[in-house]
Amino acid sequence: MSTAQVFALAVFLAAYTLIATERVHKVTAALAGAGVVLAFGVTDGTTAFHSQEAGIDWNVIFLLLGMMIIVGVLRETGLFEFLAISAAKRARGRPFAVMVLLCMITAGASALLDNVTTVLLIAPVTLLVCDRLGLRPTPYLIAEALASNIGGTATLIGDPPNIIIASRAGLSFNDFLAHLAPFVVVLMAVFLLVCRWLFAGAFRSDPQRIAEVMALSQREAIRDVKLLVQSLVVLGLVLVAFVLQRPLHTEPSVIALLGAGVLVLISRVTAEEALADVEWATLVFFMGLFVMVGALVRTGLIEKASHALVAATEGRPLLATMGLLVVSALLSAIVDNIPYVATMAPIVDDLVTSAGGLDHAQVLWWALALGADLGGNATAVGASANVVVLGLAARSGTRISFWEFTRYGLVIAVLSVVLAAPYLWLRYFVIS
């Protein structure tokens, strides 16, 4: 490895160690790491702030900003209290039934929207449900983050890496549904069963709190009907625009910002009130992380590792598929999966082309998608949804540590890869 590659890797590992051990705040570690690689010229301002491949992904940042503003306005209407009471009553206050219901809603919404937008909407509801029932919210928030990454794997728009893969491979929305959605349905069923064991200590209920919740009227939770109607109309238009993103030729970040701007404009909520609910620490953390990972991309370290994988598996499609699945899961657990997939996409494209096109080698795209999307569940910083959930939890006074999330997420990530491997083998090498 070159000196620049060694230096970039050392800085990233040092920052990651500080984040994992929580010796310093994660935002401080990410900003310090970004500052070091910029100060020593491993990357530069032009690359960090303007490069699509090795810089800050402003689409992600502004998508989050826009949706945080919309969610902040929605919070003023009482909608989340309404949903919290409704969910608790439908589950009859039973803790495990509450977790199953919230996870199923999260996974389904993540497939139709995207996983980050979904957790922004569901996490406040979860916090309120747990508060009403006297439950510790941490297991429920972690389970939802994991469910959002699983559900987002099913569709083209559910997870940002899928959009990159679809663009490079010429795959459609229906391709993702046909090839990944069946596996995701099975994986979600297994995930919910495992949750019963994984979070066993979280299902102790208080009969008195359950009785109190069952006696509540969810309709009384709505505080501002006019603002609720305005917010839901704007949110509905934003979600429709997300689905029609490609025909509209508009980035999701632009759609989210337009929706946020329109909602603040037509409502009685002031700009200061709308911005007060933005998770600024989460956005800054992402910026620092993008700069550090961008330095790894710019120095060619990720591409070098990817080419080594290609060289080791060339001519052996099954080995290439399994290697791509496992390596993608491992790397996506520690670096953001967006720049990783952006780096790997042209390499996988070469492999597919050399194997005779999409007829048989298309499995490589699905291995890349499954590894990158599901591997992010392994750690607290492995996926955008994880980081957002931890930020929302901290803002509400519930602290979820890096290792508390990881000891659950790692189990689900390993289980996902263990199940994905035979699925790819059976469907594309045995049945096909």
CORWO-V613108 format. One record per residue. N is the residue number from 1. RES is the residue in three letters. PSI is psi in degrees with one decimal (* if undefined). Layout:
N_RES_PSI ; N_RES_PSI
This chain:
1_MET_148.7 ; 2_SER_167.0 ; 3_THR_-41.4 ; 4_ALA_-39.4 ; 5_GLN_-43.3 ; 6_VAL_-43.5 ; 7_PHE_-46.0 ; 8_ALA_-41.6 ; 9_LEU_-40.6 ; 10_ALA_-42.8 ; 11_VAL_-44.5 ; 12_PHE_-46.0 ; 13_LEU_-37.7 ; 14_ALA_-46.3 ; 15_ALA_-41.8 ; 16_TYR_-38.6 ; 17_THR_-42.7 ; 18_LEU_-39.1 ; 19_ILE_-44.6 ; 20_ALA_-39.6 ; 21_THR_-12.4 ; 22_GLU_34.6 ; 23_ARG_-32.4 ; 24_VAL_164.4 ; 25_HIS_144.4 ; 26_LYS_-33.8 ; 27_VAL_-42.2 ; 28_THR_-45.1 ; 29_ALA_-43.5 ; 30_ALA_-43.0 ; 31_LEU_-39.3 ; 32_ALA_-44.8 ; 33_GLY_-43.2 ; 34_ALA_-41.1 ; 35_GLY_-38.6 ; 36_VAL_-46.9 ; 37_VAL_-28.6 ; 38_LEU_-43.5 ; 39_ALA_-35.3 ; 40_PHE_7.4 ; 41_GLY_13.2 ; 42_VAL_-36.1 ; 43_THR_170.8 ; 44_ASP_174.8 ; 45_GLY_-39.6 ; 46_THR_-44.7 ; 47_THR_-46.4 ; 48_ALA_-35.5 ; 49_PHE_-13.4 ; 50_HIS_-15.1 ; 51_SER_131.7 ; 52_GLN_-31.4 ; 53_GLU_-34.3 ; 54_ALA_24.5 ; 55_GLY_-172.3 ; 56_ILE_130.6 ; 57_ASP_91.9 ; 58_TRP_-24.2 ; 59_ASN_-41.2 ; 60_VAL_-45.5 ; 61_ILE_-48.3 ; 62_PHE_-25.8 ; 63_LEU_-46.9 ; 64_LEU_-43.9 ; 65_LEU_-48.7 ; 66_GLY_-44.6 ; 67_MET_-32.5 ; 68_MET_-38.3 ; 69_ILE_-45.1 ; 70_ILE_-44.4 ; 71_VAL_-37.4 ; 72_GLY_-40.5 ; 73_VAL_-42.5 ; 74_LEU_-34.9 ; 75_ARG_-30.0 ; 76_GLU_-16.3 ; 77_THR_-18.4 ; 78_GLY_6.3 ; 79_LEU_-39.7 ; 80_PHE_-37.5 ; 81_GLU_-41.2 ; 82_PHE_-49.3 ; 83_LEU_-37.7 ; 84_ALA_-47.1 ; 85_ILE_-40.7 ; 86_SER_-44.4 ; 87_ALA_-43.4 ; 88_ALA_-39.2 ; 89_LYS_-37.9 ; 90_ARG_-35.9 ; 91_ALA_1.7 ; 92_ARG_30.0 ; 93_GLY_-0.4 ; 94_ARG_122.0 ; 95_PRO_-46.4 ; 96_PHE_-38.6 ; 97_ALA_-36.2 ; 98_VAL_-45.7 ; 99_MET_-44.7 ; 100_VAL_-46.5 ; 101_LEU_-47.1 ; 102_LEU_-38.6 ; 103_CYS_-39.4 ; 104_MET_-41.7 ; 105_ILE_-43.3 ; 106_THR_-47.2 ; 107_ALA_-44.7 ; 108_GLY_-43.7 ; 109_ALA_-34.8 ; 110_SER_-30.5 ; 111_ALA_-33.5 ; 112_LEU_-30.0 ; 113_LEU_-118.3 ; 114_ASP_160.3 ; 115_ASN_-31.4 ; 116_VAL_-47.2 ; 117_THR_-40.2 ; 118_THR_-48.0 ; 119_VAL_-28.6 ; 120_LEU_-33.9 ; 121_LEU_-37.7 ; 122_ILE_-34.9 ; 123_ALA_-44.7 ; 124_PRO_-36.0 ; 125_VAL_-43.5 ; 126_THR_-44.5 ; 127_LEU_-39.4 ; 128_LEU_-40.2 ; 129_VAL_-48.6 ; 130_CYS_-37.6 ; 131_ASP_-42.6 ; 132_ARG_-38.3 ; 133_LEU_-2.7 ; 134_GLY_32.7 ; 135_LEU_150.0 ; 136_ARG_122.7 ; 137_PRO_-18.8 ; 138_THR_-51.8 ; 139_PRO_-36.1 ; 140_TYR_-40.2 ; 141_LEU_-41.7 ; 142_ILE_-45.3 ; 143_ALA_-38.9 ; 144_GLU_-39.3 ; 145_ALA_-44.0 ; 146_LEU_-42.3 ; 147_ALA_-35.1 ; 148_SER_-38.0 ; 149_ASN_-34.6 ; 150_ILE_-50.2 ; 151_GLY_-37.9 ; 152_GLY_-20.4 ; 153_THR_-22.2 ; 154_ALA_-24.3 ; 155_THR_167.7 ; 156_LEU_-36.8 ; 157_ILE_-1.0 ; 158_GLY_-29.3 ; 159_ASP_134.0 ; 160_PRO_-39.6 ; 161_PRO_-32.0 ; 162_ASN_-34.9 ; 163_ILE_-42.1 ; 164_ILE_-45.4 ; 165_ILE_-44.8 ; 166_ALA_-40.8 ; 167_SER_-42.4 ; 168_ARG_-38.5 ; 169_ALA_-8.8 ; 170_GLY_33.3 ; 171_LEU_149.8 ; 172_SER_173.6 ; 173_PHE_-42.0 ; 174_ASN_-30.4 ; 175_ASP_-45.8 ; 176_PHE_-41.0 ; 177_LEU_-44.2 ; 178_ALA_-37.1 ; 179_HIS_-32.0 ; 180_LEU_-32.8 ; 181_ALA_-42.5 ; 182_PRO_-41.0 ; 183_PHE_-40.3 ; 184_VAL_-38.7 ; 185_VAL_-45.4 ; 186_VAL_-44.1 ; 187_LEU_-39.3 ; 188_MET_-39.7 ; 189_ALA_-44.7 ; 190_VAL_-41.9 ; 191_PHE_-45.3 ; 192_LEU_-36.8 ; 193_LEU_-41.7 ; 194_VAL_-33.2 ; 195_CYS_-34.1 ; 196_ARG_-35.1 ; 197_TRP_-40.8 ; 198_LEU_-39.2 ; 199_PHE_36.5 ; 200_ALA_-35.4 ; 201_GLY_-4.1 ; 202_ALA_2.2 ; 203_PHE_30.8 ; 204_ARG_120.1 ; 205_SER_159.0 ; 206_ASP_107.8 ; 207_PRO_-35.4 ; 208_GLN_-42.5 ; 209_ARG_-37.1 ; 210_ILE_-44.0 ; 211_ALA_-39.1 ; 212_GLU_-41.6 ; 213_VAL_-42.9 ; 214_MET_-23.7 ; 215_ALA_-9.1 ; 216_LEU_153.8 ; 217_SER_116.1 ; 218_GLN_-26.7 ; 219_ARG_-30.2 ; 220_GLU_-12.6 ; 221_ALA_-23.1 ; 222_ILE_120.2 ; 223_ARG_-27.4 ; 224_ASP_98.0 ; 225_VAL_-42.7 ; 226_LYS_-46.4 ; 227_LEU_-35.7 ; 228_LEU_-45.2 ; 229_VAL_-45.9 ; 230_GLN_-45.3 ; 231_SER_-43.4 ; 232_LEU_-35.2 ; 233_VAL_-47.3 ; 234_VAL_-44.9 ; 235_LEU_-41.7 ; 236_GLY_-43.3 ; 237_LEU_-38.5 ; 238_VAL_-43.6 ; 239_LEU_-39.2 ; 240_VAL_-42.3 ; 241_ALA_-35.2 ; 242_PHE_-45.8 ; 243_VAL_-36.2 ; 244_LEU_20.8 ; 245_GLN_-46.6 ; 246_ARG_-46.7 ; 247_PRO_-31.0 ; 248_LEU_-14.8 ; 249_HIS_45.6 ; 250_THR_136.4 ; 251_GLU_147.6 ; 252_PRO_-34.6 ; 253_SER_-40.0 ; 254_VAL_-42.2 ; 255_ILE_-46.0 ; 256_ALA_-43.1 ; 257_LEU_-40.1 ; 258_LEU_-44.4 ; 259_GLY_-44.2 ; 260_ALA_-43.6 ; 261_GLY_-44.9 ; 262_VAL_-41.9 ; 263_LEU_-44.3 ; 264_VAL_-35.3 ; 265_LEU_-43.9 ; 266_ILE_-13.2 ; 267_SER_175.5 ; 268_ARG_0.9 ; 269_VAL_129.9 ; 270_THR_161.7 ; 271_ALA_-38.4 ; 272_GLU_-41.7 ; 273_GLU_-39.0 ; 274_ALA_-41.4 ; 275_LEU_-17.7 ; 276_ALA_-26.5 ; 277_ASP_2.7 ; 278_VAL_134.2 ; 279_GLU_78.7 ; 280_TRP_-37.7 ; 281_ALA_-39.0 ; 282_THR_-43.0 ; 283_LEU_-43.0 ; 284_VAL_-38.3 ; 285_PHE_-44.8 ; 286_PHE_-41.0 ; 287_MET_-46.8 ; 288_GLY_-41.1 ; 289_LEU_-41.9 ; 290_PHE_-40.3 ; 291_VAL_-43.6 ; 292_MET_-45.1 ; 293_VAL_-36.2 ; 294_GLY_-33.6 ; 295_ALA_-37.8 ; 296_LEU_-38.4 ; 297_VAL_-44.9 ; 298_ARG_-37.0 ; 299_THR_-8.9 ; 300_GLY_10.1 ; 301_LEU_-44.1 ; 302_ILE_-41.0 ; 303_GLU_-36.7 ; 304_LYS_-44.1 ; 305_ALA_-38.3 ; 306_SER_-42.6 ; 307_HIS_-34.1 ; 308_ALA_-39.1 ; 309_LEU_-43.1 ; 310_VAL_-45.3 ; 311_ALA_-35.3 ; 312_ALA_-22.8 ; 313_THR_3.6 ; 314_GLU_131.8 ; 315_GLY_-3.6 ; 316_ARG_88.4 ; 317_PRO_-38.8 ; 318_LEU_-43.6 ; 319_LEU_-39.5 ; 320_ALA_-41.8 ; 321_THR_-49.5 ; 322_MET_-38.4 ; 323_GLY_-42.2 ; 324_LEU_-41.4 ; 325_LEU_-50.5 ; 326_VAL_-46.3 ; 327_VAL_-40.7 ; 328_SER_-41.1 ; 329_ALA_-42.4 ; 330_LEU_-47.7 ; 331_LEU_-35.7 ; 332_SER_-15.5 ; 333_ALA_-23.0 ; 334_ILE_-19.3 ; 335_VAL_158.9 ; 336_ASP_135.2 ; 337_ASN_-12.1 ; 338_ILE_-55.8 ; 339_PRO_-30.6 ; 340_TYR_-48.4 ; 341_VAL_-37.6 ; 342_ALA_-35.0 ; 343_THR_-39.7 ; 344_MET_-26.4 ; 345_ALA_-48.0 ; 346_PRO_-31.2 ; 347_ILE_-44.6 ; 348_VAL_-37.3 ; 349_ASP_-42.0 ; 350_ASP_-42.1 ; 351_LEU_-44.2 ; 352_VAL_-43.9 ; 353_THR_-43.3 ; 354_SER_-21.5 ; 355_ALA_3.0 ; 356_GLY_25.1 ; 357_GLY_-159.0 ; 358_LEU_-9.1 ; 359_ASP_-49.6 ; 360_HIS_-38.3 ; 361_ALA_-2.1 ; 362_GLN_-23.2 ; 363_VAL_-28.3 ; 364_LEU_-36.1 ; 365_TRP_-39.9 ; 366_TRP_-33.1 ; 367_ALA_-42.0 ; 368_LEU_-45.9 ; 369_ALA_-47.5 ; 370_LEU_-43.3 ; 371_GLY_-47.1 ; 372_ALA_-42.3 ; 373_ASP_-46.3 ; 374_LEU_-27.0 ; 375_GLY_-25.5 ; 376_GLY_-16.3 ; 377_ASN_-14.8 ; 378_ALA_-35.1 ; 379_THR_168.1 ; 380_ALA_-21.4 ; 381_VAL_11.7 ; 382_GLY_-18.9 ; 383_ALA_150.6 ; 384_SER_-40.4 ; 385_ALA_-37.5 ; 386_ASN_-47.1 ; 387_VAL_-42.0 ; 388_VAL_-43.3 ; 389_VAL_-43.9 ; 390_LEU_-37.6 ; 391_GLY_-43.7 ; 392_LEU_-38.6 ; 393_ALA_-45.0 ; 394_ALA_-38.2 ; 395_ARG_-30.9 ; 396_SER_-1.5 ; 397_GLY_6.4 ; 398_THR_111.0 ; 399_ARG_123.4 ; 400_ILE_115.9 ; 401_SER_163.3 ; 402_PHE_-46.6 ; 403_TRP_-28.7 ; 404_GLU_-42.5 ; 405_PHE_-45.0 ; 406_THR_-34.1 ; 407_ARG_-22.7 ; 408_TYR_-46.4 ; 409_GLY_-36.9 ; 410_LEU_-38.5 ; 411_VAL_-45.6 ; 412_ILE_-37.7 ; 413_ALA_-45.7 ; 414_VAL_-44.3 ; 415_LEU_-40.4 ; 416_SER_-44.2 ; 417_VAL_-39.6 ; 418_VAL_-37.0 ; 419_LEU_-32.8 ; 420_ALA_-35.9 ; 421_ALA_-53.0 ; 422_PRO_-29.7 ; 423_TYR_-47.4 ; 424_LEU_-41.3 ; 425_TRP_-48.9 ; 426_LEU_-47.1 ; 427_ARG_-38.4 ; 428_TYR_-13.8 ; 429_PHE_-17.0 ; 430_VAL_-55.1 ; 431_ILE_-43.1 ; 432_SER_*
